């Protein structure tokens, strides 16, 4: 028994500090489901991911990023930058579940949990239009100048940059006005990437964009 106790003590001394360092540095683990890339290199098994790394999926694959208190599902046909406490969507989308206030952004649009409670949401950016769905818990949606609350069960759409607004609209703006967030009740789900996602989380809420 003394030998076993000594071994366990040494294991705690060696491994606990390392795990704490990993959490502080924002290091996470990524697992591919299908053909995926990490910093441009094909990845076929679980791998360490660091802040600043880029992950990419094909139209028939997905990736799961896991860190302390948070989980990010990178949806099919997506390019996402991991930033430790956040993810930046270059194209495509993510489903994020967190108790650590991890947030997601696409261009000038940012979605942040409204509290430290467990929160789940989806953010997609396709052709300059960002769609955010609050699946569990409320969100704060911001474009850097204005912030609005998105309640659980609702979705919002917004352009990902001022440049995507029409020149005609911009010409009318002598002063910046509050962006026109379109918020509707989330009552359904499309079949986008359904097969891939169901293979990952068969008991979870659908993660594809919802439509009223």
VOBA-1610 file (N, C-alpha, C; in pm, whole numbers, padded with zeros to 5 digits, always signed):
BEGIN
Unk+00082-00121+00000Unk+00000+00000+00000Unk+00085+00125+00000Unk+00195+00122+00076Unk+00283+00239+00080Unk+00344+00268-00056Unk+00378+00160-00127Unk+00436+00179-00260Unk+00334+00242-00354Unk+00210+00193-00351Unk+00104+00248-00436Unk+00081+00395-00402Unk+00077+00428-00273Unk+00055+00566-00231Unk+00166+00657-00281Unk+00290+00609-00272Unk+00405+00688-00318Unk+00397+00713-00468Unk+00357+00609-00542Unk+00346+00624-00688Unk+00240+00728-00724Unk+00125+00722-00656Unk+00017+00817-00684Unk+00061+00959-00651Unk+00132+00976-00543Unk+00180+01111-00506Unk+00273+01167-00612Unk+00365+01084-00661Unk+00458+01131-00764Unk+00385+01164-00894Unk+00283+01084-00925Unk+00205+01112-01046Unk+00135+01246-01035Unk+00081+01277-00918Unk+00014+01406-00899Unk+00113+01520-00911Unk+00232+01502-00856Unk+00333+01608-00863Unk+00374+01637-01006Unk+00385+01529-01085Unk+00432+01544-01223Unk+00324+01597-01317Unk+00201+01540-01307Unk+00099+01567-01406Unk+00008+01683-01374Unk-00024+01710-01251Unk-00117+01820-01219Unk-00064+01955-01261Unk+00061+01991-01230Unk+00112+02121-01277Unk+00109+02133-01428Unk+00139+02026-01498Unk+00139+02030-01645Unk-00001+02058-01697Unk-00103+01996-01636Unk-00239+02019-01682Unk-00282+02161-01654Unk-00240+02216-01539Unk-00275+02355-01508Unk-00208+02451-01605Unk-00083+02422-01640Unk-00012+02506-01738Unk-00083+02503-01872Unk-00131+02385-01913Unk-00201+02372-02040Unk-00328+02454-02041Unk-00401+02453-01926Unk-00525+02530-01918Unk-00497+02678-01925Unk-00391+02724-01857Unk-00358+02866-01855Unk-00312+02915-01992Unk-00246+02828-02068Unk-00190+02870-02196Unk-00292+02864-02309Unk-00412+02809-02283Unk-00514+02801-02387Unk-00499+02682-02478Unk-00410+02588-02445Unk-00390+02470-02527Unk-00514+02380-02518Unk-00552+02319-02630Unk-00670+02233-02633Unk-00639+02110-02719Unk-00737+02022-02729Unk-00725+01904-02813Unk-00826+01912-02927Unk-00785+01870-03043Unk-00875+01870-03159Unk-00882+01729-03215Unk-01003+01687-03250Unk-01023+01555-03308Unk-01100+01567-03438Unk-01047+01512-03546Unk-01115+01520-03676Unk-01217+01408-03694Unk-01321+01438-03767Unk-01420+01338-03808Unk-01432+01350-03960Unk-01348+01276-04030Unk-01341+01288-04175Unk-01219+01369-04215Unk-01207+01397-04343Unk-01092+01470-04395Unk-01088+01613-04342Unk-00983+01645-04265Unk-00971+01777-04203Unk-00825+01819-04202Unk-00802+01948-04177Unk-00666+02002-04181Unk-00639+02089-04058Unk-00515+02083-04011Unk-00468+02168-03902Unk-00348+02245-03954Unk-00364+02378-03966Unk-00259+02464-04023Unk-00216+02414-04161Unk-00314+02369-04240Unk-00287+02328-04377Unk-00238+02186-04394Unk-00218+02114-04283Unk-00170+01976-04288Unk-00284+01881-04251Unk-00303+01778-04332Unk-00409+01682-04304Unk-00387+01618-04169Unk-00493+01608-04091Unk-00486+01546-03959Unk-00588+01434-03952Unk-00544+01317-03904Unk-00630+01199-03904Unk-00660+01148-03763Unk-00598+01206-03662Unk-00621+01162-03525Unk-00614+01282-03431Unk-00649+01260-03306Unk-00649+01369-03208Unk-00512+01434-03202Unk-00512+01567-03188Unk-00388+01641-03187Unk-00400+01762-03096Unk-00288+01809-03047Unk-00286+01931-02966Unk-00305+02052-03056Unk-00380+02150-03007Unk-00403+02272-03083Unk-00370+02392-02994Unk-00305+02492-03052Unk-00261+02609-02977Unk-00331+02735-03028Unk-00339+02838-02945Unk-00397+02965-02991Unk-00325+03014-03116Unk-00403+03052-03215Unk-00348+03098-03343Unk-00353+02992-03451Unk-00380+02866-03414Unk-00388+02759-03513Unk-00517+02768-03595Unk-00507+02725-03721Unk-00622+02723-03811Unk-00667+02581-03835Unk-00798+02557-03826Unk-00853+02426-03858Unk-00950+02441-03974Unk-00955+02338-04059Unk-01040+02344-04177Unk-01106+02209-04199Unk-01232+02212-04238Unk-01306+02089-04267Unk-01352+02088-04412Unk-01378+01969-04462Unk-01433+01956-04597Unk-01585+01958-04588Unk-01650+01944-04701Unk-01796+01946-04703Unk-01857+01822-04637Unk-01774+01721-04611Unk-01826+01597-04553Unk-01755+01562-04423Unk-01696+01661-04356Unk-01624+01632-04232Unk-01654+01737-04126Unk-01607+01711-04005Unk-01622+01804-03895Unk-01504+01785-03801Unk-01488+01877-03705Unk-01382+01865-03606Unk-01438+01904-03470Unk-01380+01845-03367Unk-01420+01877-03230Unk-01299+01931-03155Unk-01312+02052-03101Unk-01207+02113-03019Unk-01255+02109-02875Unk-01174+02052-02787Unk-01209+02043-02646Unk-01104+02113-02560Unk-01151+02202-02474Unk-01063+02266-02377Unk-01135+02265-02242Unk-01070+02311-02140Unk-01129+02309-02007Unk-01258+02391-02002Unk-01372+02322-01981Unk-01500+02390-01968Unk-01566+02430-02098Unk-01508+02395-02212Unk-01565+02436-02341Unk-01548+02327-02446Unk-01640+02326-02542Unk-01633+02234-02654Unk-01680+02307-02780Unk-01603+02295-02886Unk-01637+02361-03013Unk-01646+02256-03123Unk-01760+02251-03190Unk-01774+02166-03308Unk-01759+02253-03431Unk-01656+02225-03509Unk-01634+02297-03634Unk-01717+02226-03741Unk-01812+02297-03799Unk-01906+02237-03893Unk-01841+02209-04028Unk-01905+02128-04112Unk-01851+02099-04244Unk-01826+02225-04327Unk-01725+02216-04413Unk-01689+02324-04506Unk-01662+02455-04431Unk-01576+02448-04330Unk-01548+02565-04247Unk-01398+02589-04232Unk-01363+02714-04209Unk-01226+02754-04178Unk-01233+02838-04052Unk-01169+02791-03945Unk-01183+02852-03813Unk-01047+02869-03747Unk-01028+02983-03685Unk-00905+03010-03610Unk-00931+02993-03461Unk-00850+02909-03397Unk-00863+02886-03253Unk-00783+02994-03180Unk-00845+03059-03082Unk-00779+03168-03012Unk-00773+03146-02861Unk-00782+03022-02819Unk-00776+02993-02677Unk-00912+03011-02611Unk-00943+03133-02572Unk-01072+03162-02510Unk-01178+03202-02609Unk-01150+03186-02738Unk-01245+03225-02842Unk-01211+03150-02970Unk-01305+03155-03065Unk-01280+03105-03200Unk-01325+03211-03299Unk-01251+03224-03407Unk-01282+03321-03511Unk-01318+03246-03638Unk-01439+03266-03685Unk-01489+03195-03802Unk-01455+03275-03928Unk-01367+03220-04010Unk-01333+03282-04138Unk-01439+03249-04243Unk-01489+03128-04236Unk-01594+03083-04328Unk-01658+02959-04268Unk-01788+02942-04292Unk-01857+02825-04240Unk-01916+02852-04103Unk-01900+02759-04010Unk-01963+02781-03881Unk-01913+02690-03772Unk-01956+02721-03650Unk-01922+02643-03532Unk-02043+02630-03441Unk-02045+02524-03363Unk-02137+02515-03251Unk-02050+02516-03126Unk-02080+02605-03033Unk-01997+02623-02916Unk-02078+02598-02789Unk-02021+02519-02698Unk-02082+02494-02568Unk-01977+02526-02462Unk-02013+02611-02365Unk-01911+02656-02270Unk-01968+02695-02135Unk-01888+02677-02034Unk-01917+02730-01900Unk-01807+02828-01860Unk-01719+02860-01955Unk-01605+02948-01931Unk-01616+03079-02009Unk-01737+03111-02055Unk-01761+03234-02132Unk-01678+03241-02259Unk-01647+03127-02317Unk-01579+03125-02446Unk-01671+03188-02550Unk-01616+03268-02640Unk-01699+03338-02737Unk-01654+03309-02880Unk-01737+03351-02974Unk-01707+03330-03116Unk-01727+03460-03191Unk-01650+03480-03295Unk-01665+03600-03376Unk-01652+03568-03524Unk-01711+03657-03605Unk-01699+03649-03750Unk-01695+03793-03799Unk-01579+03837-03846Unk-01565+03977-03885Unk-01584+04068-03767Unk-01674+04167-03779Unk-01698+04262-03670Unk-01802+04212-03570Unk-01864+04098-03598Unk-01972+04046-03514Unk-01916+03948-03411Unk-01953+03968-03284Unk-01907+03881-03176Unk-02027+03831-03096Unk-02025+03702-03065Unk-02129+03641-02980Unk-02063+03592-02853Unk-02110+03646-02738Unk-02050+03615-02609Unk-02159+03570-02511Unk-02136+03464-02434Unk-02235+03424-02334Unk-02267+03540-02241Unk-02395+03557-02208Unk-02437+03667-02123Unk-02404+03643-01977Unk-02374+03518-01941Unk-02339+03484-01803Unk-02238+03370-01805Unk-02193+03332-01686Unk-02097+03222-01675Unk-02167+03086-01669Unk-02300+03086-01680Unk-02374+02959-01681Unk-02347+02884-01812Unk-02374+02756-01811Unk-02353+02674-01931Unk-02433+02731-02046Unk-02366+02759-02157Unk-02428+02824-02272Unk-02393+02748-02399Unk-02490+02735-02487Unk-02468+02670-02616Unk-02524+02759-02726Unk-02446+02776-02831Unk-02493+02856-02944Unk-02421+02816-03071Unk-02478+02857-03181Unk-02419+02831-03312Unk-02396+02963-03384Unk-02281+02974-03449Unk-02250+03092-03529Unk-02201+03046-03666Unk-02263+03098-03772Unk-02220+03067-03907Unk-02198+03197-03985Unk-02103+03194-04076Unk-02075+03309-04161Unk-02061+03259-04305Unk-02160+03291-04387Unk-02159+03248-04527Unk-02187+03368-04615Unk-02095+03396-04706Unk-02109+03507-04801Unk-02133+03641-04732Unk-02066+03662-04620Unk-02074+03792-04552Unk-02191+03809-04459Unk-02276+03708-04446Unk-02390+03717-04356Unk-02370+03623-04237Unk-02375+03679-04118Unk-02355+03602-03996Unk-02492+03566-03937Unk-02508+03440-03903Unk-02629+03396-03835Unk-02589+03335-03701Unk-02658+03377-03595Unk-02629+03329-03460Unk-02757+03273-03401Unk-02748+03152-03344Unk-02862+03086-03282Unk-02829+03058-03136Unk-02910+03111-03045Unk-02892+03087-02902Unk-02966+02960-02865Unk-02893+02851-02848Unk-02953+02721-02820Unk-02982+02701-02672Unk-02890+02747-02587Unk-02909+02736-02442Unk-02843+02857-02375Unk-02921+02933-02299Unk-02868+03053-02236Unk-02874+03173-02329Unk-02857+03291-02273Unk-02862+03416-02350Unk-02723+03456-02398Unk-02722+03538-02504Unk-02597+03586-02563Unk-02596+03737-02571Unk-02476+03794-02573Unk-02457+03934-02605Unk-02397+03941-02746Unk-02467+04006-02838Unk-02422+04019-02976Unk-02373+04161-02998Unk-02251+04175-03050Unk-02192+04308-03067Unk-02121+04320-03201Unk-02120+04442-03255Unk-02040+04471-03374Unk-01927+04567-03341Unk-01898+04584-03213Unk-01792+04673-03170Unk-01840+04809-03129Unk-01957+04849-03176Unk-02013+04979-03141Unk-02145+04966-03068Unk-02222+04865-03104Unk-02352+04844-03043Unk-02363+04699-02996Unk-02439+04681-02888Unk-02458+04547-02831Unk-02606+04522-02808Unk-02649+04400-02839Unk-02788+04363-02814Unk-02791+04225-02750Unk-02898+04194-02679Unk-02912+04065-02613Unk-02995+03971-02700Unk-02944+03851-02716Unk-03016+03748-02790Unk-03058+03641-02689Unk-03187+03628-02668Unk-03238+03535-02567Unk-03236+03391-02617Unk-03232+03299-02524Unk-03236+03156-02557Unk-03357+03125-02645Unk-03332+03048-02751Unk-03440+03012-02843Unk-03459+03110-02956Unk-03373+03212-02966Unk-03384+03308-03075Unk-03261+03302-03164Unk-03272+03363-03282Unk-03159+03373-03373Unk-03149+03514-03427Unk-03030+03552-03472Unk-03010+03685-03527Unk-02920+03675-03650Unk-02938+03766-03745Unk-02850+03774-03861Unk-02796+03915-03872Unk-02672+03926-03919Unk-02607+04056-03932Unk-02491+04043-04029Unk-02460+04149-04103Unk-02345+04150-04192Unk-02217+04144-04110Unk-02115+04076-04165Unk-01992+04057-04088Unk-01895+04174-04097Unk-01928+04276-04181Unk-01842+04394-04188Unk-01919+04509-04250Unk-01872+04630-04225Unk-01935+04747-04284Unk-01924+04745-04436Unk-01819+04681-04489Unk-01796+04680-04633Unk-01903+04602-04707Unk-01969+04510-04637Unk-02072+04431-04705Unk-02205+04505-04714Unk-02215+04619-04644Unk-02335+04702-04659Unk-02331+04768-04796Unk-02446+04797-04852Unk-02451+04858-04984Unk-02396+05000-04980Unk-02337+05045-05089Unk-02283+05181-05097Unk-02394+05284-05080Unk-02511+05248-05127Unk-02622+05341-05114Unk-02657+05364-04967Unk-02660+05257-04890Unk-02690+05270-04748Unk-02581+05347-04675Unk-02455+05320-04709Unk-02344+05388-04643Unk-02346+05538-04674Unk-02389+05575-04795Unk-02392+05716-04832Unk-02491+05794-04749Unk-02593+05727-04700Unk-02695+05793-04619Unk-02653+05810-04474Unk-02545+05742-04435Unk-02506+05742-04295Unk-02402+05850-04267Unk-02443+05965-04219Unk-02349+06066-04174Unk-02299+06029-04034Unk-02385+05960-03960Unk-02349+05907-03830Unk-02380+05759-03829Unk-02304+05688-03749Unk-02329+05545-03738Unk-02458+05522-03661Unk-02545+05439-03718Unk-02670+05408-03650Unk-02665+05263-03604Unk-02754+05230-03515Unk-02758+05094-03463Unk-02786+04996-03575Unk-02705+04886-03586Unk-02724+04790-03694Unk-02859+04722-03684Unk-02910+04684-03799Unk-03043+04623-03804Unk-03033+04474-03780Unk-03028+04435-03654Unk-03028+04294-03621Unk-03166+04236-03649Unk-03168+04124-03714Unk-03293+04056-03742Unk-03304+03941-03642Unk-03397+03950-03551Unk-03410+03849-03447Unk-03546+03781-03459Unk-03544+03650-03468Unk-03668+03575-03479Unk-03663+03456-03386Unk-03780+03399-03356Unk-03784+03281-03271Unk-03724+03163-03345Unk-03647+03083-03273Unk-03587+02964-03333Unk-03683+02848-03317Unk-03747+02808-03427Unk-03850+02707-03414Unk-03825+02583-03499Unk-03718+02581-03580Unk-03696+02464-03663Unk-03549+02450-03695Unk-03512+02348-03776Unk-03372+02327-03812Unk-03365+02269-03952Unk-03262+02313-04028Unk-03241+02259-04162Unk-03158+02133-04152Unk-03133+02068-04268Unk-03060+01942-04265Unk-02913+01960-04296Unk-02860+02083-04288Unk-02721+02110-04322Unk-02629+02028-04236Unk-02545+01946-04293Unk-02446+01865-04223Unk-02509+01774-04120Unk-02633+01737-04140Unk-02703+01657-04040Unk-02636+01523-04014Unk-02599+01452-04119Unk-02542+01320-04101Unk-02412+01326-04023Unk-02326+01422-04057Unk-02198+01434-03988Unk-02220+01468-03842Unk-02307+01565-03816Unk-02325+01608-03677Unk-02392+01502-03591Unk-02490+01433-03647Unk-02558+01330-03570Unk-02462+01220-03530Unk-02361+01195-03614Unk-02261+01096-03580Unk-02177+01141-03461Unk-02163+01272-03445Unk-02083+01327-03335Unk-02162+01333-03206Unk-02286+01387-03213Unk-02364+01411-03092Unk-02510+01372-03117Unk-02537+01245-03110Unk-02671+01196-03145Unk-02776+01242-03048Unk-02736+01285-02928Unk-02835+01327-02828Unk-02845+01476-02813Unk-02769+01553-02892Unk-02766+01698-02879Unk-02872+01766-02964Unk-02890+01896-02940Unk-02981+01975-03020Unk-02924+01994-03159Unk-03008+02002-03261Unk-02960+02023-03399Unk-02881+02152-03404Unk-02770+02151-03483Unk-02682+02265-03484Unk-02687+02342-03614Unk-02762+02298-03711Unk-02769+02372-03835Unk-02853+02496-03816Unk-02831+02599-03903Unk-02907+02724-03886Unk-03056+02700-03885Unk-03126+02772-03800Unk-03270+02755-03791Unk-03341+02863-03870Unk-03462+02833-03909Unk-03543+02929-03981Unk-03677+02940-03914Unk-03739+03059-03916Unk-03869+03074-03850Unk-03979+02995-03920
//
